[in-house]
Amino acid sequence: GPPPGPGRGGAGRGGRGGRGGKKSQPKSSPLLRIGDALSRTRSFLVENSSMTATTLRWEIIDYLCVVLDLDTEQELSEKESASSSTGGESGGDGSTPTNDLGSAGSILKLIVLNCSASGDSPTNDEITVPNNDDSEVSSLDQSLDQSARSCGNNSHAGNPFLSVVHRLAASKSTSARVTACSLGPVLWSHLDFPRQLQLRGVITRALHDVEVSVRKSTATVLHEIAELVFDRRAVPWLVLMCERSMTDPEPQLRAAAMTLTWHLADHLPNAFLGDASKGSRSLRRLPPRNSPTFMDVYLLQCKLLPVANNLSEDRVASVRLSVAAQCDRLCAALGEHWFSVIIDLLQALLLDADDRVRGEAVLCMPRLVESVMLGSTSDGRNTTVLESLLPLALKIQKDSSPAVRSSLATATGELLIFLVGLGGNPSSNEPPSPGRGNPASPPDENIAHKKHVDNTLIPILQKLLQDSDPEVTTASLRAVTNASRSGARGNSLSSTRIPPCSHHANATNFDDDLVSLSSHQSHQSHASYERTPVSRPVFIPVLSEEQVLRLLPTLSNLATSTQWRVRQSAVEIVPALMGCTHRHETRHEISKLCLRLMDDRVDAVRKTAAECLCLGGSSLARHGEDDGGEWITKIVIPHLRTCGMSKDSKQRSLSLKMVEIIITNGLCPTTTTTAHVSSVEVVPASPGSCDTESTTTTSDNTVAETPLRTILKVAAAHTTDDVANVRLNVGRTLGAILPTLLRGDQQQPRSEDDDVNFVVATLRKQLGEETARTGGGDPDVIYFARQAISMAPPSTIRRSSSLMSN
């Protein structure tokens, strides 16, 4: 019979399980099949070295234009965006500038890009620029043209493709008009000035297009062109485009107008004084006031600033949010003479009716302060910005929105880091380190900065630490922690927003509510030890001794909170605070916080408290003191023994966790204590030997026992524990510390070798005792013991076997 009609499609054959065995999907339209064919031949069509493609270039371009004219519903771009979001690397919606064009538009853009960049144009030699008496090009324009050519823009290879732009811009197809806009940045640097004027007309019409997608594409194009403008004649047009975007009915485009505003303001000096051959970043400084071009730049800034002011008063919150997030960039781009205006702008946004806008404005506050204080040449401006914004910060600490108060905690911590670093470290007698603020700041300014820290920032953090919302409290604790250990990351506020271990490949493994920040630091320190065993990170304290003492009562109250996450966050700050103290009394008070929470009913809080108690010595040692070893021997080891002898199995397991933290982080001091032993042979300690400071026998032989051996004996005492979970944690812990011991310490190689023998002998003894139990022992205990033994070198295993047999 006759084949089925196009409307029916062969009822049974085209469905699931039909011919070809493919999944059920709607029948592809002819336009989509053309798009698939174009995608498969993309590399051939855009290749300049292919004689066939070069000969047929204009036929190919004409064909692509026809395809774009037919794509009135943007089918090609929608399909390419969908395929990119499902199978590509880009997450989210997959909407990139290339995907918005579809297969036909992206191929056309690549062809134009390759031909323009290489200067390979079929009619390039025939292009002439009219230059007669009736021409509108003035003598100034001619000199600017010559200046552009001398900067490297002497190729007009893009001129022939301007007709393609005009053809696509006049199309009724949305895809064609979007592609016409996307060709603007590609051709801009390869057009002479008269044709740049034509291209500007195309982009201006596109910004008024009825389709939102065309206007969005135009906004992206304007951002790209702003970096390509090295001709002052184009700047007024770009400013006009900013003003037009500001009045767009689409809120997303009005928000994009703010980005375009500061981007253009940042590039204004390049447009007047830049060198196209050196790129858009070759010059970023504003001209001095005595420069002839200063007034030109100033007048254009006078037009850009009202755009930001109008957007800050927009009726849609998302537009005002965009302004709040970028005030600091606009401030840095416009220069010192506009600082007061931008400060007033941010003040208004800090009092906005929308919670999100206020929160974003609060987060922008420390960045704006940094821009103003580092960019000011007048001493008075340094205090003006703080006196203008900090009173509002005091009001915001009572904001009804927890999100805004959390943002205030973060911003206050960043301000604390910046102000303390700006004038050096008040808690240390050392000179300011390179990169931390301005070491040449006058003493009066340093006093003023310290006054704002003591009278405003510290009280704000104290108030927020006692907030009823746990999220606010946690954010405040995190801010204090970052401020206490910010010296390792420098003074830039941009660096404070980067996680300390973001460069580590496994950083995401620690982003869990049950894993504390101190555990994150432990893993980071262990990874750092693997890379450079003899190096230690530089730690420069920020908070002064008095400021730490003021925070301790608040932290003690937080340790009794009913929210376990708040209690955990309260103790996480201990290692950072340790690095800011020099008095033993203060350190003793800080240690009480850890000891109290080591008995917490929540396992995560107990582990965090134990970790922070151990890591406190690391913070002490990192700023040039020997107190780190004393902290381990006088504070940590006694409490480690107490936990090991506890009747609670959870406390005994916690002691094994502490052993792992101390050893893997290299926190054991190298000092030794005298211990009496019956012989120099290495044997595992008995379970009851951890409660004495030395093992006494009838022999007069003495050897030096290191704190490391003392700690290992605490772990060895649990090999015969009554609880199986404690016994299996012995194998886990010793297996975790064996790689550290095997790497060895160059300062005491013999001791390290003996410690490895001790660990292996302990594991072999546990394995023998476990297998001798009734029923063959616990399989998990046997598994972890065998796994740990397998990590030791064969020679060590044989040596431990001979020692046990003797």
PETAGI-V77773 format. One record per residue. N is the residue number from 1. SS is DSSP state (A for helix, B for strand, O for the rest). PSI is psi as a letter, one per 30 degrees, with the letter a starting at -180 (NA if undefined). Layout:
# PETAGI-V77773
n ss psi
N SS PSI
N SS PSI
This chain:
# PETAGI-V77773
n ss psi
1 O l
2 O l
3 O l
4 O l
5 O l
6 O f
7 O f
8 O e
9 O g
10 O i
11 O e
12 O f
13 O e
14 O f
15 O a
16 O k
17 O g
18 O a
19 O k
20 O f
21 O g
22 O l
23 O l
24 O k
25 O l
26 O k
27 O k
28 O k
29 O l
30 A e
31 A e
32 A e
33 A e
34 A e
35 A e
36 A e
37 A e
38 A e
39 A e
40 A f
41 O g
42 A e
43 A e
44 A e
45 A e
46 O g
47 O k
48 O f
49 O f
50 O k
51 A e
52 A e
53 A e
54 A e
55 A e
56 O g
57 A e
58 A e
59 A e
60 A e
61 A e
62 A e
63 A e
64 A e
65 A e
66 A e
67 A e
68 A e
69 A e
70 A f
71 O i
72 O f
73 O g
74 O h
75 A e
76 A e
77 A e
78 A e
79 A e
80 A e
81 A e
82 A e
83 A e
84 A e
85 A f
86 A e
87 A f
88 O a
89 O f
90 O k
91 O l
92 O b
93 O f
94 O g
95 O j
96 O l
97 A e
98 A e
99 A e
100 A f
101 A f
102 A l
103 A e
104 A e
105 A e
106 A e
107 A e
108 A e
109 A e
110 A e
111 A e
112 A e
113 A e
114 A e
115 A e
116 A e
117 A e
118 A f
119 O g
120 O i
121 O k
122 O f
123 O g
124 A e
125 A f
126 A f
127 O k
128 O k
129 O k
130 O k
131 O i
132 O a
133 O f
134 O f
135 O k
136 O f
137 O j
138 O l
139 A e
140 A e
141 A e
142 A e
143 A e
144 A e
145 A e
146 A e
147 A e
148 A e
149 A e
150 A f
151 O g
152 O f
153 O i
154 O g
155 O k
156 O h
157 O f
158 O f
159 A e
160 A f
161 A f
162 A e
163 A e
164 A e
165 A e
166 A e
167 A e
168 A e
169 A f
170 O f
171 O l
172 O f
173 O k
174 A e
175 A e
176 A e
177 A e
178 A e
179 A e
180 A e
181 A e
182 A f
183 A f
184 A e
185 A f
186 A e
187 A f
188 A e
189 O f
190 O g
191 O k
192 O l
193 A e
194 A e
195 A f
196 A e
197 A e
198 A e
199 A e
200 A e
201 A e
202 A e
203 A e
204 A e
205 A e
206 A e
207 A f
208 O g
209 O l
210 O f
211 O k
212 A e
213 A e
214 A e
215 A e
216 A e
217 A e
218 A e
219 A e
220 A e
221 A e
222 A e
223 A e
224 A e
225 A e
226 A e
227 O f
228 O f
229 O j
230 O h
231 O j
232 A f
233 A f
234 A f
235 A e
236 A e
237 A e
238 A e
239 A e
240 A e
241 A e
242 A e
243 A e
244 A e
245 A e
246 A f
247 O g
248 O k
249 O f
250 O k
251 A e
252 A e
253 A e
254 A e
255 A e
256 A f
257 A e
258 A e
259 A e
260 A e
261 A e
262 A e
263 A e
264 A e
265 A e
266 A f
267 A f
268 A e
269 A e
270 A e
271 A f
272 A e
273 A f
274 O l
275 O j
276 A e
277 A f
278 A f
279 O l
280 O f
281 O g
282 O f
283 O k
284 O f
285 O k
286 O k
287 O k
288 O l
289 O f
290 O g
291 O k
292 O f
293 O f
294 A e
295 A e
296 A e
297 A e
298 A e
299 A e
300 A e
301 A e
302 A f
303 A f
304 A e
305 A e
306 A f
307 A e
308 A e
309 A e
310 A e
311 A e
312 A f
313 O g
314 O l
315 O f
316 O k
317 A e
318 A e
319 A e
320 A e
321 A e
322 A e
323 A e
324 A e
325 A f
326 O g
327 A e
328 A e
329 A e
330 A e
331 A e
332 A e
333 A e
334 A e
335 O l
336 A e
337 A f
338 A g
339 A e
340 A e
341 A e
342 A e
343 A e
344 A e
345 A e
346 A e
347 A e
348 A e
349 A f
350 A f
351 O g
352 O l
353 O f
354 O k
355 A e
356 A e
357 A e
358 A e
359 A e
360 A e
361 A e
362 A e
363 A f
364 A f
365 A e
366 A e
367 A e
368 A e
369 A e
370 A e
371 A e
372 A e
373 A e
374 A f
375 A f
376 O k
377 O f
378 O k
379 A e
380 A e
381 A f
382 A e
383 A f
384 A e
385 A e
386 A e
387 A f
388 A e
389 A e
390 A e
391 A e
392 A e
393 A e
394 A e
395 A e
396 A f
397 O f
398 O g
399 O k
400 O f
401 O k
402 A e
403 A e
404 A e
405 A e
406 A e
407 A e
408 A e
409 A e
410 A e
411 A e
412 A e
413 A e
414 A e
415 A e
416 A e
417 A e
418 A e
419 A e
420 A e
421 A f
422 A e
423 O g
424 O l
425 O j
426 O f
427 O g
428 O k
429 O f
430 O l
431 O l
432 O k
433 O l
434 O k
435 O f
436 O i
437 O a
438 O j
439 O f
440 O g
441 O k
442 O l
443 A e
444 A e
445 A e
446 A e
447 A e
448 A e
449 A e
450 A e
451 A e
452 A e
453 A e
454 A e
455 A f
456 A e
457 A e
458 A e
459 A e
460 A e
461 A e
462 A e
463 A e
464 A f
465 A f
466 O g
467 O k
468 O f
469 O k
470 A e
471 A e
472 A e
473 A e
474 A e
475 A e
476 A e
477 A e
478 A e
479 A e
480 A e
481 A e
482 A e
483 A e
484 A f
485 O g
486 A f
487 A f
488 A f
489 O g
490 O a
491 O f
492 O k
493 A f
494 A e
495 A f
496 A f
497 O g
498 O k
499 O k
500 O f
501 O g
502 O f
503 O f
504 O k
505 O f
506 O g
507 A e
508 A f
509 A f
510 A g
511 O i
512 O k
513 O f
514 O f
515 O k
516 O l
517 A e
518 A e
519 A e
520 A e
521 A e
522 A e
523 A e
524 A e
525 A e
526 A e
527 A e
528 A e
529 A e
530 A e
531 A e
532 O j
533 O f
534 O f
535 O l
536 O k
537 O k
538 O k
539 O k
540 O j
541 O l
542 O e
543 O k
544 O l
545 A e
546 A e
547 A e
548 A e
549 A e
550 A f
551 A f
552 A e
553 A e
554 A e
555 A e
556 A e
557 A e
558 A f
559 O f
560 O g
561 O l
562 O f
563 O j
564 A f
565 A e
566 A e
567 A e
568 A e
569 A e
570 A e
571 A f
572 A f
573 O f
574 A e
575 A e
576 A e
577 A e
578 A e
579 O f
580 O g
581 O l
582 O f
583 O k
584 A e
585 A e
586 A e
587 A e
588 A e
589 A e
590 A e
591 A f
592 A e
593 A e
594 A e
595 A e
596 A e
597 A f
598 O f
599 O g
600 O l
601 O f
602 O k
603 A e
604 A e
605 A e
606 A e
607 A e
608 A e
609 A e
610 A e
611 A e
612 A e
613 A e
614 A e
615 A f
616 A e
617 A e
618 A e
619 A e
620 A e
621 A f
622 O f
623 O h
624 O g
625 O l
626 O g
627 A f
628 A e
629 A e
630 A e
631 A e
632 A e
633 A e
634 A f
635 A e
636 A e
637 A e
638 A e
639 A f
640 A e
641 A e
642 A e
643 A e
644 A f
645 O g
646 O k
647 O f
648 O k
649 A f
650 A e
651 A e
652 A e
653 A e
654 A e
655 A e
656 A e
657 A e
658 A e
659 A e
660 A e
661 A e
662 A e
663 A e
664 A f
665 O g
666 O h
667 O f
668 O k
669 O l
670 O f
671 O l
672 B l
673 B l
674 B k
675 B k
676 B k
677 O l
678 O f
679 O l
680 O g
681 O k
682 O k
683 O l
684 O k
685 O l
686 O l
687 A f
688 A g
689 A f
690 A f
691 A g
692 O l
693 O f
694 O l
695 O j
696 O k
697 O a
698 O f
699 O l
700 O f
701 O k
702 B k
703 B l
704 B k
705 B k
706 B l
707 A f
708 A e
709 A e
710 A e
711 A e
712 A e
713 A e
714 A e
715 A e
716 A f
717 O f
718 O g
719 O f
720 O g
721 O k
722 O f
723 O k
724 A e
725 A e
726 A e
727 A e
728 A f
729 A f
730 A e
731 A e
732 A e
733 A e
734 A e
735 A e
736 A e
737 A f
738 A e
739 A e
740 A e
741 A e
742 A e
743 A e
744 O l
745 O k
746 O f
747 O f
748 O i
749 A e
750 A e
751 A e
752 A e
753 A e
754 A e
755 A e
756 A e
757 A e
758 A e
759 A e
760 A e
761 A e
762 A e
763 A e
764 A e
765 A e
766 A e
767 A e
768 A e
769 A e
770 A e
771 A f
772 O f
773 O l
774 A k
775 A g
776 A g
777 O l
778 O k
779 A e
780 A e
781 A e
782 A e
783 A e
784 A e
785 A e
786 A e
787 A e
788 A e
789 A e
790 O f
791 O f
792 O l
793 O k
794 A e
795 A e
796 A e
797 A e
798 A e
799 A e
800 A e
801 A e
802 A e
803 A e
804 A e
805 A e
806 O NA
